[in-house]
Amino acid sequence: MNSQKPNSVEEEVLLQCTRNAIKQADRGELKKLLSNENLNWTLILKQANKQGVSPLLYHCLKSFEGELVSDKVLGVLKKNYYATRAKNMALYSELERVLDAFSRKGIEVILLKGAAFATTLYPDIGL
């Protein structure tokens, strides 16, 4: 996917959903996109995996369950979400252990990038 204007409805779905994870996207616009009968869910899932946004896609689309998104698609996304959640929980547990060890030695730590931003940007450790 390029960083310019989306080339396809599938790209627009991904963009709407990734924006939605941080702020509420226009639900009406997303519903309109999801109503497209020619939507290529295989492409959406492939791109979501490639871009590492499957959990964000699940978080966004689960509210459309049974309405505009099939159980099969949501099942794939849900599996990816829970795998990411488990991985992130393990990483944060290890981070907590390391931070505690530094604290016991009186060493101040400043978190940068992912660990610092994740909890402020995303409402859920699985995202």
N, C-alpha and C positions, 0 to 999 in steps of 0.2 A: 504494500500500500504506500502511496506517495503521501507527502505532507501537504499537498495542495488540496484543491477541491476533490471530494470523493468521486471516483469514476463509476461507481455502481451503487445500487440500492444496498447490496451486501456491505459495502464499505461504510455507507451511511449508517446502517444498523450498528456496526461496530463502533463508529464514532459517537453516536448517540448514547450507546450503553456505557462506554468508557467515561464519557462526560457525566453520566448519571451517577456513577459511583462517587464522584466528588461533590456534585451539586445536582439538584433535581432538573433533569432535562425536560423538554416539552413532551409530556406523556402522550399528548394528542398526535404529535408529529411521529413519535416512535410507533404508536398504534397504527398510524397510516402506513408506515413502512412495513410493519409486520403483516399487514393485511394483504400485501402483494402475493398473489397466488404463485408467482414464478420465482419467489425468493429461493435462492440456492443455499440451503442450510448446510450442505456438505462444504461449500466454499467458506461460509461464515465460520464453521467449526474449525476448518483447516487454518484460516487466517487468525482466528482467536488463539489457537495453539501456537502458531508461528510467532505471533506478537506477544505471547505470554499474558493475554487478557481474558482467558477462559473464566476465571473466577469472577471478574468484573461483569462479564456477560451473563453469567448465572445470576449474580446478585440483581442485575437489572431485569432479566427476563422472567425470573421466577414468579413475579406478580401477574404474568400473563399466562400462567399454567392452565392448560385445558381450554384456553380462549384462542390464542394466536400462535402458541408455541407447543409443539408436540411433546408428549411425555418422553419420547425417545431422545429428542434433542436436549431436553432438560436433564434427562438421566446422564447423558455424556458430560454435560456442563457441571452437574452436581458432583459427579465422581471427581472431576478435575478440581473443583472447589474444595472438597474435603481432603484431597491429597495435598493441595497447597496449604490448607489450614493446618494439617498435621505437621507438614514440613516447617511452616512458620512457627508453630508452637514449640517445636524442638529447638529451632534456632533461637527463639526468644528465651527459652529456658537456659540454653547455653550462655547466651549473652548476659542474662541475669547472674549466672554463676561467676562469669568473668568479672563483671562489674562489682560484685560482692567481694571477690578476691582483691581487686584493686582498692576498694574502699577500706578493707581491713588493713591494707598496707599504707593507707593515707595518700593514695595516688588519685588525683582528680582526673576524670575522663570526660571528654567531650565527644558525643556521638555525632557522626556526620552521615549524610546521605540517607540511605534506606531506613536504617533503624531509627534515625532521628525523625524522619518524615512520616513513616508508615502509620504510626498511631495518631498523628494529627490529620493526615489526609484521608485515611480510610476508616470507616466506622467498624471494621471487622478484621480480625487477624487473618482471615482466610482470603482476603483480597490482595 
